[in-house]
Amino acid sequence: MPTSKSEVLQGTLDLLVLKTLDSMGPMHGFGIALRIQQVSQDLLQLNQGTLYPALLRLEQRGWIASKWGVSENNRKAKFYSLTRAGRKQLAQEAESWDRMSTMINRVLRTS
């Protein structure tokens, strides 16, 4: 039975967050979630229970850094930015994704 919301494949959330920060620069968590939703044309909607543990994990790995600031709504928010190690990881993750999607497409095209 199909679901109404797309599920993020394991391991792809890191790639999506890293790419979003690479493209957009420093953002707060809600902004990251909105951007991913926007780019996916509302096919992917991240909730706090999915996004914030991922942000914590990425920060612990040294791929993103955070600092407190003020959001557009004049509220205190934690802003995340990509680190040098995060840029390197993004390149590796994107290459890995390309290889995996190529392999899956080959399997799907096989008769």
GUDOLO-890914 format. One record per atom (N, C-alpha, C, CB): chain; residue number from 0; residue in one letter; atom name; x, y, z. Coordinates in steps of 0.001 Angstrom, whole numbers, plus 524288, in hexadecimal, padded with zeros to 5 digits. Atoms other than C-alpha are relative to their C-alpha. Glycine has a CB too. Example, Ala and Ser with C-alpha at 12.3 -4.5 7.8 and 13.67 -1.06 7.14 Angstrom:
BEGIN
(node "A", 0, "A", "N", (8037A, 7FB5A, 80000)) (node "A", 0, "A", "CA", (8300C, 7EE6C, 81E78)) (node "A", 0, "A", "C", (80384, 804B0, 80000)) (node "A", 0, "A", "CB", (7FC20, 8001B, 804DE)) (node "A", 1, "S", "N", (7FCCC, 7FB5A, 7FFC4)) (node "A", 1, "S", "CA", (83566, 7FBDC, 81BE4)) (node "A", 1, "S", "C", (7FCFE, 80442, 802DA)) (node "A", 1, "S", "CB", (8019E, 801CE, 7FA79)) 
This chain:
BEGIN
(node "A", 0, "M", "N", (80347, 7FB68, 80000)) (node "A", 0, "M", "CA", (80000, 80000, 80000)) (node "A", 0, "M", "C", (80377, 804DB, 80000)) (node "A", 0, "M", "CB", (7FC44, 7FFFC, 804BF)) (node "A", 1, "P", "N", (7FCBD, 7FB52, 8003F)) (node "A", 1, "P", "CA", (80602, 80D16, 7FC08)) (node "A", 1, "P", "C", (7FEEE, 803A8, 80497)) (node "A", 1, "P", "CB", (7FF18, 802E1, 7FADA)) (node "A", 2, "T", "N", (80096, 7FC24, 7FBDB)) (node "A", 2, "T", "CA", (80872, 81763, 80655)) (node "A", 2, "T", "C", (7FF98, 80565, 7FD8F)) (node "A", 2, "T", "CB", (804A1, 7FFBE, 803E8)) (node "A", 3, "S", "N", (800B8, 7FABF, 80219)) (node "A", 3, "S", "CA", (8051C, 825AE, 804A1)) (node "A", 3, "S", "C", (804FB, 80341, 80046)) (node "A", 3, "S", "CB", (7FBAB, 802C0, 802E9)) (node "A", 4, "K", "N", (7FB1F, 7FD1B, 7FF75)) (node "A", 4, "K", "CA", (81284, 82A5B, 808D3)) (node "A", 4, "K", "C", (80487, 7FC89, 7FE4F)) (node "A", 4, "K", "CB", (800C5, 801EB, 805B4)) (node "A", 5, "S", "N", (7FB5D, 802ED, 80181)) (node "A", 5, "S", "CA", (81F7D, 82652, 802FC)) (node "A", 5, "S", "C", (80367, 7FF10, 804C1)) (node "A", 5, "S", "CB", (80314, 802E5, 7FBBD)) (node "A", 6, "E", "N", (7FC74, 8013A, 7FBBC)) (node "A", 6, "E", "CA", (828C8, 81FA1, 80C2D)) (node "A", 6, "E", "C", (80591, 800D6, 7FE1B)) (node "A", 6, "E", "CB", (7FF30, 7FA50, 801FD)) (node "A", 7, "V", "N", (7FA8D, 7FF18, 80154)) (node "A", 7, "V", "CA", (8371E, 82348, 80C62)) (node "A", 7, "V", "C", (802EC, 7FAD7, 8009D)) (node "A", 7, "V", "CB", (80276, 80462, 80381)) (node "A", 8, "L", "N", (7FCD3, 804AE, 7FFA4)) (node "A", 8, "L", "CA", (83FDD, 817CE, 8093F)) (node "A", 8, "L", "C", (8043B, 800D6, 80414)) (node "A", 8, "L", "CB", (80268, 7FE99, 7FAA7)) (node "A", 9, "Q", "N", (7FC02, 7FFA2, 7FBF8)) (node "A", 9, "Q", "CA", (84963, 814D9, 81419)) (node "A", 9, "Q", "C", (80512, 80220, 7FDA6)) (node "A", 9, "Q", "CB", (800EF, 7FA9C, 80292)) (node "A", 10, "G", "N", (7FB15, 7FDBD, 801C7)) (node "A", 10, "G", "CA", (85599, 81D17, 8127F)) (node "A", 10, "G", "C", (7FF60, 8049A, 7FC5A)) (node "A", 10, "G", "CB", (80323, 7FBF4, 7FD61)) (node "A", 11, "T", "N", (80091, 7FBB0, 803AE)) (node "A", 11, "T", "CA", (84FCE, 826C9, 808EC)) (node "A", 11, "T", "C", (7FEDB, 80535, 802B3)) (node "A", 11, "T", "CB", (7FBB4, 7FEC7, 7FC28)) (node "A", 12, "L", "N", (80123, 7FB23, 7FD43)) (node "A", 12, "L", "CA", (84B92, 830B0, 81318)) (node "A", 12, "L", "C", (804F9, 80330, 800CD)) (node "A", 12, "L", "CB", (7FD62, 7FEDE, 80547)) (node "A", 13, "D", "N", (7FB09, 7FD37, 7FF62)) (node "A", 13, "D", "CA", (859CA, 83415, 815E1)) (node "A", 13, "D", "C", (8016C, 802D5, 7FAF4)) (node "A", 13, "D", "CB", (80469, 7FC30, 80192)) (node "A", 14, "L", "N", (7FEC5, 7FDAE, 80510)) (node "A", 14, "L", "CA", (85BF8, 8367D, 8076D)) (node "A", 14, "L", "C", (7FC91, 804B5, 7FEE8)) (node "A", 14, "L", "CB", (7FF62, 7FBFA, 7FBA8)) (node "A", 15, "L", "N", (803A1, 7FBB0, 800FD)) (node "A", 15, "L", "CA", (84FDA, 83F10, 80662)) (node "A", 15, "L", "C", (80140, 804C6, 8035A)) (node "A", 15, "L", "CB", (7FA68, 7FE3D, 80104)) (node "A", 16, "V", "N", (7FEBA, 7FBA8, 7FC7C)) (node "A", 16, "V", "CA", (85397, 8474E, 8122F)) (node "A", 16, "V", "C", (80524, 80286, 7FE5E)) (node "A", 16, "V", "CB", (80053, 7FE18, 805BD)) (node "A", 17, "L", "N", (7FAF0, 7FDDB, 80199)) (node "A", 17, "L", "CA", (861C8, 848D3, 80DE8)) (node "A", 17, "L", "C", (7FF76, 80324, 7FAF8)) (node "A", 17, "L", "CB", (80407, 7FB98, 7FF45)) (node "A", 18, "K", "N", (800B5, 7FD44, 804F7)) (node "A", 18, "K", "CA", (85DAA, 84CAE, 8001C)) (node "A", 18, "K", "C", (7FD01, 80515, 800CA)) (node "A", 18, "K", "CB", (7FD21, 7FC81, 7FC12)) (node "A", 19, "T", "N", (80309, 7FB45, 7FEF7)) (node "A", 19, "T", "CA", (853B0, 8566C, 80540)) (node "A", 19, "T", "C", (8036E, 8043B, 8025C)) (node "A", 19, "T", "CB", (7FB6A, 7FECC, 803A7)) (node "A", 20, "L", "N", (7FC83, 7FC27, 7FD8E)) (node "A", 20, "L", "CA", (85DD2, 85D14, 80DDD)) (node "A", 20, "L", "C", (8042C, 801E0, 7FC2F)) (node "A", 20, "L", "CB", (80299, 7FDA9, 804DE)) (node "A", 21, "D", "N", (7FC26, 7FE7E, 803F8)) (node "A", 21, "D", "CA", (867A1, 85D02, 802A5)) (node "A", 21, "D", "C", (7FDA2, 803F4, 7FC3D)) (node "A", 21, "D", "CB", (801FB, 7FB28, 7FCFA)) (node "A", 22, "S", "N", (80293, 7FC9A, 803CD)) (node "A", 22, "S", "CA", (85DD1, 8637A, 7F98E)) (node "A", 22, "S", "C", (7FE2B, 80528, 80252)) (node "A", 22, "S", "CB", (7FB6C, 7FD36, 7FDA4)) (node "A", 23, "M", "N", (802A1, 7FB79, 7FDC1)) (node "A", 23, "M", "CA", (85759, 86CEC, 802EA)) (node "A", 23, "M", "C", (80327, 802FF, 8040E)) (node "A", 23, "M", "CB", (7FB12, 7FE4E, 80265)) (node "A", 24, "G", "N", (7FD1A, 7FD84, 7FBCD)) (node "A", 24, "G", "CA", (86192, 87019, 80D23)) (node "A", 24, "G", "C", (7FD83, 7FECA, 8053F)) (node "A", 24, "G", "CB", (8004A, 805E5, 7FF26)) (node "A", 25, "P", "N", (801FB, 80126, 7FAC6)) (node "A", 25, "P", "CA", (85ED1, 87052, 81BC9)) (node "A", 25, "P", "C", (7FA0D, 80099, 80057)) (node "A", 25, "P", "CB", (8029D, 80392, 803FB)) (node "A", 26, "M", "N", (805B4, 80002, 7FF61)) (node "A", 26, "M", "CA", (850B5, 86D17, 81F4B)) (node "A", 26, "M", "C", (7FE97, 7FD9B, 8053B)) (node "A", 26, "M", "CB", (7FD4F, 7FCF8, 7FB7D)) (node "A", 27, "H", "N", (80204, 80296, 7FB59)) (node "A", 27, "H", "CA", (848B2, 86979, 82B28)) (node "A", 27, "H", "C", (7FD14, 7FB18, 7FE50)) (node "A", 27, "H", "CB", (7FC61, 803B7, 80336)) (node "A", 28, "G", "N", (80254, 8050C, 80132)) (node "A", 28, "G", "CA", (84264, 85C15, 82BF7)) (node "A", 28, "G", "C", (7FADA, 8005E, 7FD14)) (node "A", 28, "G", "CB", (7FF32, 7FD08, 804E7)) (node "A", 29, "F", "N", (8050B, 7FF70, 80299)) (node "A", 29, "F", "CA", (834CB, 8607C, 82821)) (node "A", 29, "F", "C", (800BC, 801C0, 7FA5A)) (node "A", 29, "F", "CB", (7FC89, 803E8, 802F4)) (node "A", 30, "G", "N", (7FED5, 7FE33, 8054C)) (node "A", 30, "G", "CA", (83A79, 86782, 81C52)) (node "A", 30, "G", "C", (80206, 7FB9E, 7FC8F)) (node "A", 30, "G", "CB", (803F6, 80464, 80028)) (node "A", 31, "I", "N", (7FDFE, 80485, 802E8)) (node "A", 31, "I", "CA", (841C5, 85B34, 81838)) (node "A", 31, "I", "C", (7FB76, 7FC7E, 7FE5D)) (node "A", 31, "I", "CB", (80403, 7FCDE, 80359)) (node "A", 32, "A", "N", (80484, 80358, 80123)) (node "A", 32, "A", "CA", (8353D, 85342, 81923)) (node "A", 32, "A", "C", (7FC94, 8026D, 7FBBE)) (node "A", 32, "A", "CB", (7FCC0, 7FF13, 804FE)) (node "A", 33, "L", "N", (80333, 7FD5E, 803F1)) (node "A", 33, "L", "CA", (82DA3, 85D61, 81149)) (node "A", 33, "L", "C", (8028E, 7FFE1, 7FAA7)) (node "A", 33, "L", "CB", (7FEFA, 8059E, 8019A)) (node "A", 34, "R", "N", (7FD3A, 80001, 80502)) (node "A", 34, "R", "CA", (83812, 85E13, 806BF)) (node "A", 34, "R", "C", (7FFC2, 7FA9E, 7FD6D)) (node "A", 34, "R", "CB", (805B9, 801AA, 800C7)) (node "A", 35, "I", "N", (80048, 8054A, 80223)) (node "A", 35, "I", "CA", (83867, 84F50, 80513)) (node "A", 35, "I", "C", (7FA72, 7FEE6, 7FE16)) (node "A", 35, "I", "CB", (801B0, 7FBE6, 8042A)) (node "A", 36, "Q", "N", (80571, 800AE, 801A1)) (node "A", 36, "Q", "CA", (82986, 84F3B, 80470)) (node "A", 36, "Q", "C", (7FEF6, 802F7, 7FAE9)) (node "A", 36, "Q", "CB", (7FC3C, 801E3, 80456)) (node "A", 37, "Q", "N", (800C9, 7FCBE, 804A6)) (node "A", 37, "Q", "CA", (829C0, 85A31, 7FA62)) (node "A", 37, "Q", "C", (80294, 7FD8E, 7FB37)) (node "A", 37, "Q", "CB", (80230, 80585, 800E9)) (node "A", 38, "V", "N", (7FD1D, 8023B, 80463)) (node "A", 38, "V", "CA", (8341B, 853FC, 7F1B6)) (node "A", 38, "V", "C", (7FD96, 7FAD3, 7FE40)) (node "A", 38, "V", "CB", (805BF, 7FF32, 8017C)) (node "A", 39, "S", "N", (80275, 804FF, 80157)) (node "A", 39, "S", "CA", (82D23, 846D5, 7F24F)) (node "A", 39, "S", "C", (7FA68, 800BA, 7FE0C)) (node "A", 39, "S", "CB", (80008, 7FC5E, 804BA)) (node "A", 40, "Q", "N", (8054F, 7FEB0, 801A8)) (node "A", 40, "Q", "CA", (82089, 84DB4, 7EE26)) (node "A", 40, "Q", "C", (7FBF2, 7FD6B, 8038B)) (node "A", 40, "Q", "CB", (7FF20, 7FE55, 7FA4D)) (node "A", 41, "D", "N", (8037B, 801F2, 7FBD9)) (node "A", 41, "D", "CA", (819F6, 849A1, 7FAE9)) (node "A", 41, "D", "C", (7FF97, 7FA12, 80044)) (node "A", 41, "D", "CB", (7FAA6, 80238, 7FF42)) (node "A", 42, "L", "N", (8001B, 805B2, 7FFB4)) (node "A", 42, "L", "CA", (81CE4, 83B35, 7F8C5)) (node "A", 42, "L", "C", (802AF, 7FE02, 804E8)) (node "A", 42, "L", "CB", (80293, 7FDA5, 7FB33)) (node "A", 43, "L", "N", (7FD2C, 80188, 7FB4E)) (node "A", 43, "L", "CA", (825E7, 83ACC, 80484)) (node "A", 43, "L", "C", (7FF34, 80420, 8042A)) (node "A", 43, "L", "CB", (805E1, 7FF38, 7FEDC)) (node "A", 44, "Q", "N", (800EB, 7FC76, 7FBA2)) (node "A", 44, "Q", "CA", (821EB, 840D9, 81165)) (node "A", 44, "Q", "C", (8029D, 7FDB0, 804D2)) (node "A", 44, "Q", "CB", (7FA03, 800E6, 800F0)) (node "A", 45, "L", "N", (7FD18, 801E0, 7FB79)) (node "A", 45, "L", "CA", (82B50, 83F68, 81CC2)) (node "A", 45, "L", "C", (7FD86, 8020C, 80501)) (node "A", 45, "L", "CB", (805C7, 801AB, 7FFAB)) (node "A", 46, "N", "N", (801ED, 7FE36, 7FAF0)) (node "A", 46, "N", "CA", (82648, 83FD2, 82AA3)) (node "A", 46, "N", "C", (80498, 800B5, 803B5)) (node "A", 46, "N", "CB", (7FBF7, 7FC1A, 8024E)) (node "A", 47, "Q", "N", (7FBD4, 7FEDB, 7FC3C)) (node "A", 47, "Q", "CA", (82E13, 84434, 8367E)) (node "A", 47, "Q", "C", (8028B, 7FB0D, 80204)) (node "A", 47, "Q", "CB", (7FDDE, 80327, 80491)) (node "A", 48, "G", "N", (7FDF0, 804E8, 7FDF4)) (node "A", 48, "G", "CA", (82FA5, 8363D, 83B36)) (node "A", 48, "G", "C", (803B9, 7FD54, 7FC4A)) (node "A", 48, "G", "CB", (7FBA1, 7FC62, 80145)) (node "A", 49, "T", "N", (7FC64, 80216, 803E4)) (node "A", 49, "T", "CA", (836DB, 832F3, 82EAF)) (node "A", 49, "T", "C", (8049E, 803A5, 7FF3B)) (node "A", 49, "T", "CB", (7FD34, 7FF1A, 7FAD0)) (node "A", 50, "L", "N", (7FBF5, 7FC3F, 80161)) (node "A", 50, "L", "CA", (83E66, 83F63, 82BEC)) (node "A", 50, "L", "C", (803D7, 80128, 80465)) (node "A", 50, "L", "CB", (7FD85, 804F3, 7FE4B)) (node "A", 51, "Y", "N", (7FC7A, 7FE38, 7FBE7)) (node "A", 51, "Y", "CA", (843D2, 8436C, 83917)) (node "A", 51, "Y", "C", (803D3, 7FBD2, 801DE)) (node "A", 51, "Y", "CB", (7FCE2, 801EB, 80488)) (node "A", 52, "P", "N", (7FC05, 80405, 7FED9)) (node "A", 52, "P", "CA", (84A26, 83651, 83C7D)) (node "A", 52, "P", "C", (80424, 7FFA8, 7FBB8)) (node "A", 52, "P", "CB", (7FD66, 7FAA7, 800B2)) (node "A", 53, "A", "N", (7FC42, 80010, 80458)) (node "A", 53, "A", "CA", (85069, 836B8, 82EF6)) (node "A", 53, "A", "C", (803C8, 80499, 80079)) (node "A", 53, "A", "CB", (7FD1A, 80032, 7FAAD)) (node "A", 54, "L", "N", (7FC9C, 7FB6F, 7FF5B)) (node "A", 54, "L", "CA", (85596, 8447A, 83162)) (node "A", 54, "L", "C", (803E7, 7FF20, 80470)) (node "A", 54, "L", "CB", (7FCB6, 804F1, 80113)) (node "A", 55, "L", "N", (7FC8C, 8012B, 7FB9A)) (node "A", 55, "L", "CA", (85B2C, 8402F, 83E7B)) (node "A", 55, "L", "C", (8043B, 7FC1E, 7FE59)) (node "A", 55, "L", "CB", (7FCD6, 7FDD0, 804A8)) (node "A", 56, "R", "N", (7FC45, 803EF, 801DA)) (node "A", 56, "R", "CA", (86194, 83444, 83834)) (node "A", 56, "R", "C", (80413, 80272, 7FC53)) (node "A", 56, "R", "CB", (7FD15, 7FB86, 7FD2E)) (node "A", 57, "L", "N", (7FC5F, 7FD6C, 803A8)) (node "A", 57, "L", "CA", (86780, 83C99, 82D3D)) (node "A", 57, "L", "C", (803C6, 80397, 802DA)) (node "A", 57, "L", "CB", (7FCF7, 80321, 7FBE3)) (node "A", 58, "E", "N", (7FC9E, 7FC8A, 7FCF0)) (node "A", 58, "E", "CA", (86CAE, 8464B, 8372A)) (node "A", 58, "E", "C", (803FC, 7FCD4, 80317)) (node "A", 58, "E", "CB", (7FCB8, 8036B, 803B9)) (node "A", 59, "Q", "N", (7FC64, 80354, 7FD0C)) (node "A", 59, "Q", "CA", (872A5, 83B7F, 83F75)) (node "A", 59, "Q", "C", (80442, 7FDBD, 7FC81)) (node "A", 59, "Q", "CB", (7FD05, 7FB93, 802AD)) (node "A", 60, "R", "N", (7FC29, 8020F, 803BD)) (node "A", 60, "R", "CA", (8798A, 83646, 83355)) (node "A", 60, "R", "C", (8038F, 80448, 7FDD7)) (node "A", 60, "R", "CB", (7FD35, 7FD43, 7FB7E)) (node "A", 61, "G", "N", (7FCC0, 7FBA6, 801BD)) (node "A", 61, "G", "CA", (87F17, 843D0, 830AE)) (node "A", 61, "G", "C", (7FED0, 801D0, 7FA7D)) (node "A", 61, "G", "CB", (80598, 7FE84, 80058)) (node "A", 62, "W", "N", (80163, 7FE8E, 80558)) (node "A", 62, "W", "CA", (8781E, 84575, 823A8)) (node "A", 62, "W", "C", (7FCFE, 80511, 7FFB9)) (node "A", 62, "W", "CB", (7FCDB, 7FBBE, 7FD84)) (node "A", 63, "I", "N", (8028E, 7FAEE, 7FFA4)) (node "A", 63, "I", "CA", (87016, 85117, 82815)) (node "A", 63, "I", "C", (8017A, 8026A, 8053D)) (node "A", 63, "I", "CB", (7F9EA, 7FF80, 7FF69)) (node "A", 64, "A", "N", (7FF21, 7FD25, 7FB1D)) (node "A", 64, "A", "CA", (871F0, 85B79, 8327C)) (node "A", 64, "A", "C", (7FB14, 80328, 8011B)) (node "A", 64, "A", "CB", (804FC, 803A6, 7FFAC)) (node "A", 65, "S", "N", (804A8, 7FCF3, 7FEAA)) (node "A", 65, "S", "CA", (86794, 86305, 839D5)) (node "A", 65, "S", "C", (80171, 80499, 80378)) (node "A", 65, "S", "CB", (7FBEA, 7FC8C, 802BC)) (node "A", 66, "K", "N", (7FF92, 7FB93, 7FC6A)) (node "A", 66, "K", "CA", (8663E, 8700E, 84090)) (node "A", 66, "K", "C", (7FAA4, 8027F, 80076)) (node "A", 66, "K", "CB", (8042D, 80410, 7FE15)) (node "A", 67, "W", "N", (80502, 7FD8D, 7FEFA)) (node "A", 67, "W", "CA", (85AFE, 87752, 8468E)) (node "A", 67, "W", "C", (7FFB8, 80547, 7FD4C)) (node "A", 67, "W", "CB", (7FF19, 8009A, 805E1)) (node "A", 68, "G", "N", (800FC, 7FB00, 80287)) (node "A", 68, "G", "CA", (8551B, 882D1, 83F60)) (node "A", 68, "G", "C", (7FA43, 80154, 80066)) (node "A", 68, "G", "CB", (801BE, 7FFE6, 7FA44)) (node "A", 69, "V", "N", (80570, 7FE48, 7FFFB)) (node "A", 69, "V", "CA", (8484F, 889AC, 83CC6)) (node "A", 69, "V", "C", (7FDA6, 7FEE3, 7FAA2)) (node "A", 69, "V", "CB", (7FF8E, 805F2, 80168)) (node "A", 70, "S", "N", (802A0, 80168, 804E2)) (node "A", 70, "S", "CA", (83EC4, 884A1, 8327F)) (node "A", 70, "S", "C", (7FD43, 804B4, 7FDA0)) (node "A", 70, "S", "CB", (7FC10, 7FB99, 800EE)) (node "A", 71, "E", "N", (802EC, 7FBDF, 802B3)) (node "A", 71, "E", "CA", (836CF, 88C8F, 828D2)) (node "A", 71, "E", "C", (7FB66, 801E0, 80348)) (node "A", 71, "E", "CB", (7FE0E, 7FE0C, 7FAAC)) (node "A", 72, "N", "N", (8046E, 7FEA6, 7FC9D)) (node "A", 72, "N", "CA", (82BC4, 88C5D, 832E6)) (node "A", 72, "N", "C", (801C0, 80275, 80521)) (node "A", 72, "N", "CB", (7FCBF, 7FB29, 80120)) (node "A", 73, "N", "N", (7FDC1, 7FD94, 7FB5F)) (node "A", 73, "N", "CA", (834C0, 892B7, 83CE7)) (node "A", 73, "N", "C", (7FFED, 7FC4F, 804BB)) (node "A", 73, "N", "CB", (7FD0D, 80503, 80149)) (node "A", 74, "R", "N", (7FFBD, 803E3, 7FBDA)) (node "A", 74, "R", "CA", (835A7, 8860C, 844BA)) (node "A", 74, "R", "C", (80570, 7FDAA, 80032)) (node "A", 74, "R", "CB", (7FBE1, 7FBB2, 7FF31)) (node "A", 75, "K", "N", (7FAF8, 8028B, 7FF4A)) (node "A", 75, "K", "CA", (841A6, 87F89, 84A3D)) (node "A", 75, "K", "C", (7FFDF, 7FAB5, 7FD29)) (node "A", 75, "K", "CB", (8014B, 7FF4E, 805F5)) (node "A", 76, "A", "N", (7FFD3, 804DE, 802F8)) (node "A", 76, "A", "CA", (845AD, 8744E, 84139)) (node "A", 76, "A", "C", (805A5, 7FE4C, 7FF4D)) (node "A", 76, "A", "CB", (7FD4C, 800A3, 7FAA5)) (node "A", 77, "K", "N", (7FAD7, 80223, 80101)) (node "A", 77, "K", "CA", (8513B, 86B69, 83F14)) (node "A", 77, "K", "C", (800BF, 7FFAE, 7FA1C)) (node "A", 77, "K", "CB", (800B2, 7FA89, 802A0)) (node "A", 78, "F", "N", (7FEC7, 80001, 80595)) (node "A", 78, "F", "CA", (85751, 86D8B, 831AF)) (node "A", 78, "F", "C", (80462, 7FC1C, 7FEF3)) (node "A", 78, "F", "CB", (80191, 80590, 7FE1A)) (node "A", 79, "Y", "N", (7FC49, 80418, 80172)) (node "A", 79, "Y", "CA", (85EB5, 86282, 82B15)) (node "A", 79, "Y", "C", (802D6, 8019A, 7FB0B)) (node "A", 79, "Y", "CB", (7FD33, 7FAAD, 7FF3E)) (node "A", 80, "S", "N", (7FCEB, 7FEEA, 804AE)) (node "A", 80, "S", "CA", (869A6, 863ED, 8213A)) (node "A", 80, "S", "C", (80383, 7FB58, 7FED9)) (node "A", 80, "S", "CB", (80349, 8050E, 800AB)) (node "A", 81, "L", "N", (7FCB7, 80444, 801D8)) (node "A", 81, "L", "CA", (871E3, 85A8F, 81959)) (node "A", 81, "L", "C", (805B1, 8010D, 80174)) (node "A", 81, "L", "CB", (7FF6D, 7FF4A, 7FA09)) (node "A", 82, "T", "N", (7FA6D, 7FF82, 7FED2)) (node "A", 82, "T", "CA", (87FDD, 8582F, 81DDA)) (node "A", 82, "T", "C", (8032C, 7FE0C, 7FB56)) (node "A", 82, "T", "CB", (80172, 7FCE6, 8050C)) (node "A", 83, "R", "N", (7FC8D, 801FF, 80421)) (node "A", 83, "R", "CA", (88B85, 854E9, 8154E)) (node "A", 83, "R", "C", (7FF72, 7FA11, 7FF95)) (node "A", 83, "R", "CB", (805CA, 80186, 80118)) (node "A", 84, "A", "N", (800C2, 805AF, 7FFFD)) (node "A", 84, "A", "CA", (88A0C, 846AE, 8195B)) (node "A", 84, "A", "C", (7FAA8, 7FE9F, 7FDB8)) (node "A", 84, "A", "CB", (80085, 7FDC9, 8059D)) (node "A", 85, "G", "N", (80538, 800D8, 80222)) (node "A", 85, "G", "CA", (87B95, 847C8, 815D5)) (node "A", 85, "G", "C", (7FFEF, 80070, 7FA15)) (node "A", 85, "G", "CB", (7FC2F, 803DF, 80256)) (node "A", 86, "R", "N", (7FFA3, 7FF7D, 805B5)) (node "A", 86, "R", "CA", (87EE2, 84C64, 8081E)) (node "A", 86, "R", "C", (8026C, 7FB1A, 7FD9D)) (node "A", 86, "R", "CB", (8033F, 804E0, 7FE80)) (node "A", 87, "K", "N", (7FD75, 804C7, 801DE)) (node "A", 87, "K", "CA", (887D7, 840BE, 8066E)) (node "A", 87, "K", "C", (7FC2D, 7FB6B, 80050)) (node "A", 87, "K", "CB", (80504, 7FED2, 8033C)) (node "A", 88, "Q", "N", (803D9, 80432, 7FF55)) (node "A", 88, "Q", "CA", (87D58, 83799, 80BB3)) (node "A", 88, "Q", "C", (7FBA0, 80078, 7FC00)) (node "A", 88, "Q", "CB", (7FDB9, 8001A, 8058D)) (node "A", 89, "L", "N", (8040A, 7FF24, 803F0)) (node "A", 89, "L", "CA", (8733D, 83DAB, 802A0)) (node "A", 89, "L", "C", (801BF, 7FDD8, 7FAC0)) (node "A", 89, "L", "CB", (7FEB5, 805D9, 7FF87)) (node "A", 90, "A", "N", (7FE00, 80203, 804FB)) (node "A", 90, "A", "CA", (87BCF, 83A8C, 7F6E6)) (node "A", 90, "A", "C", (7FFFC, 7FA0C, 7FFFA)) (node "A", 90, "A", "CB", (8058F, 80210, 7FEF8)) (node "A", 91, "Q", "N", (7FFF5, 805B4, 7FFA8)) (node "A", 91, "Q", "CA", (87D79, 82C87, 7FB88)) (node "A", 91, "Q", "C", (7FA85, 7FDBD, 7FFDD)) (node "A", 91, "Q", "CB", (802C0, 7FE44, 804F3)) (node "A", 92, "E", "N", (80567, 801DC, 7FFCC)) (node "A", 92, "E", "CA", (86EFE, 82ACD, 7FE82)) (node "A", 92, "E", "C", (7FD5F, 80080, 7FAA7)) (node "A", 92, "E", "CB", (7FCE2, 80311, 80425)) (node "A", 93, "A", "N", (80260, 7FF2F, 80527)) (node "A", 93, "A", "CA", (86AF8, 8307C, 7F14F)) (node "A", 93, "A", "C", (80214, 7FBF6, 7FC1B)) (node "A", 93, "A", "CB", (8011B, 805A0, 7FE00)) (node "A", 94, "E", "N", (7FDB1, 803EE, 80370)) (node "A", 94, "E", "CA", (8745F, 8276F, 7EA2D)) (node "A", 94, "E", "C", (7FDB6, 7FA9A, 80127)) (node "A", 94, "E", "CB", (805FE, 7FFEA, 8009F)) (node "A", 95, "S", "N", (80241, 80500, 7FE6A)) (node "A", 95, "S", "CA", (86F55, 81BC4, 7F1D5)) (node "A", 95, "S", "C", (7FA52, 7FF97, 7FE29)) (node "A", 95, "S", "CB", (80052, 7FF59, 805FE)) (node "A", 96, "W", "N", (80572, 7FFF9, 801BC)) (node "A", 96, "W", "CA", (8613D, 81F9F, 7EED2)) (node "A", 96, "W", "C", (7FFB1, 7FF2A, 7FA12)) (node "A", 96, "W", "CB", (7FD50, 80536, 8018A)) (node "A", 97, "D", "N", (7FFF1, 800A9, 805AF)) (node "A", 97, "D", "CA", (8646E, 820B3, 7E049)) (node "A", 97, "D", "C", (80105, 7FA51, 7FE86)) (node "A", 97, "D", "CB", (80428, 8038C, 7FD86)) (node "A", 98, "R", "N", (7FECB, 80584, 8011E)) (node "A", 98, "R", "CA", (86A73, 81314, 7E042)) (node "A", 98, "R", "C", (7FB5A, 7FC85, 80143)) (node "A", 98, "R", "CB", (804D2, 7FE34, 80322)) (node "A", 99, "M", "N", (8046A, 80342, 7FE54)) (node "A", 99, "M", "CA", (85F03, 80D38, 7E7B7)) (node "A", 99, "M", "C", (7FB57, 800AE, 7FC63)) (node "A", 99, "M", "CB", (7FE6E, 80152, 8059D)) (node "A", 100, "S", "N", (80489, 7FF27, 80365)) (node "A", 100, "S", "CA", (85489, 8138C, 7DF4E)) (node "A", 100, "S", "C", (800F6, 7FDD3, 7FA8A)) (node "A", 100, "S", "CB", (7FEB2, 805D7, 7FFAC)) (node "A", 101, "T", "N", (7FEA8, 8025B, 8050A)) (node "A", 101, "T", "CA", (85BAC, 80F48, 7D2E7)) (node "A", 101, "T", "C", (7FF3A, 7FA20, 80030)) (node "A", 101, "T", "CB", (805AB, 8014B, 7FE7E)) (node "A", 102, "M", "N", (80095, 805A3, 7FF64)) (node "A", 102, "M", "CA", (85C12, 80155, 7D7E2)) (node "A", 102, "M", "C", (7FA39, 7FE75, 80052)) (node "A", 102, "M", "CB", (802ED, 7FE22, 804E6)) (node "A", 103, "I", "N", (8058D, 80133, 7FF81)) (node "A", 103, "I", "CA", (84DAB, 80178, 7DBA4)) (node "A", 103, "I", "C", (7FD46, 80097, 7FABF)) (node "A", 103, "I", "CB", (7FD6E, 8038F, 80419)) (node "A", 104, "N", "N", (80251, 7FF43, 80533)) (node "A", 104, "N", "CA", (849F3, 806E6, 7CE52)) (node "A", 104, "N", "C", (80168, 7FB85, 7FC52)) (node "A", 104, "N", "CB", (801D0, 80534, 7FDA4)) (node "A", 105, "R", "N", (7FE7E, 8047F, 80335)) (node "A", 105, "R", "CA", (851A0, 7FBF6, 7C7BB)) (node "A", 105, "R", "C", (7FC9F, 7FB46, 80138)) (node "A", 105, "R", "CB", (805C4, 7FEA8, 800D9)) (node "A", 106, "V", "N", (80330, 80478, 7FE5F)) (node "A", 106, "V", "CA", (84A4B, 7F1C9, 7CFA1)) (node "A", 106, "V", "C", (7FA65, 800B2, 7FE1D)) (node "A", 106, "V", "CB", (80021, 7FF58, 80605)) (node "A", 107, "L", "N", (8056E, 7FF09, 8019B)) (node "A", 107, "L", "CA", (83D1C, 7F80E, 7CCA5)) (node "A", 107, "L", "C", (7FF41, 7FF7E, 7FA1E)) (node "A", 107, "L", "CB", (7FE4A, 8056A, 801C1)) (node "A", 108, "R", "N", (80069, 80051, 805B6)) (node "A", 108, "R", "CA", (83FF5, 7F865, 7BE03)) (node "A", 108, "R", "C", (800F0, 7FA82, 7FDE9)) (node "A", 108, "R", "CB", (803D9, 803B7, 7FD81)) (node "A", 109, "T", "N", (7FEEC, 80553, 801AA)) (node "A", 109, "T", "CA", (843BF, 7EA13, 7BD9C)) (node "A", 109, "T", "C", (7FAD9, 7FD17, 7FF3F)) (node "A", 109, "T", "CB", (80385, 7FD27, 80406)) (node "A", 110, "S", "N", (804DD, 802F9, 800ED)) (node "A", 110, "S", "CA", (83983, 7E14F, 7B78E)) (node "A", 110, "S", "C", (80090, 7FA5F, 80195)) (node "A", 110, "S", "CB", (7FE6A, 80048, 7FA48)) 
